[in-house]
Amino acid sequence: MRIHIELDQCEGHGLCAATAPDLYDLDAEGYAAKADLHVPEGMLDKAESGVSACPMRAIRLITQ
């Protein structure tokens, strides 16, 4: 399982990191630092919280 973030859609609201700071990394300006993240076992709920929190809908969960 992984997360994909459309970096060009990220506006730096930081709500993903606010809901799951141990999963989502932000750069110095508050934007998503990486486009693709591995979701460790046991962190699916946190990953989904970050997806739901993004007002730009720039984050999606990929199950393949």
N, C-alpha and C positions, 0 to 999 in steps of 0.2 A: 504494500500500500504506500502511496506517495501523495504529496501535495504539489500542485503546480500553481504558481502565481504569475499572472500576466503583469510583469514589472512595469510595462508602459501604461497600465490602467491604475496602478497603485498611486494614491494621492497622499500617502503618508499619515493617514488617520491613526494608525497604530492599534486599532481595536483587536486585530488578530493577536498581537503580542500581549495585549492587556488581558485577553482571555486565556492564553497559553504561552506565557513567557519562556518556558523551557523548550518550546517547540519552534516558535516563530522568531526569527532574528531580524532586527531592524538595523539599518545603517545609521551613521551619525546624524543624518537629516530626518530620520524617522520613517524612511521608506523600507520596504521589504528588501533584505540583503541578498536573498537567493531566489531563483525562479523555481527550483525543484528541491523538495525536502522529502526525506524518508520518514515515514511515520513508524516509530518504534512500537513494538507490541505493548498493548496496554494503554496507548495514548490516542486511540481512535476518538474517544469522546472529546478530548482537547482539540484534536485536529478539526473535528466537525464544528466545535464552538468557534474556532477561528474563521472557518469558512462562512458560517452564519453571521458573524460579527462584521464582516467586510461590507461597508456601504457601497463600494464600487463593484461588488461581485467579481473581483479580480482573482479570487482563490477558488480552486476546485480540487476535489478529492478524486484521485485516480485509483481504481481498485485492481487494475491489471498489473 
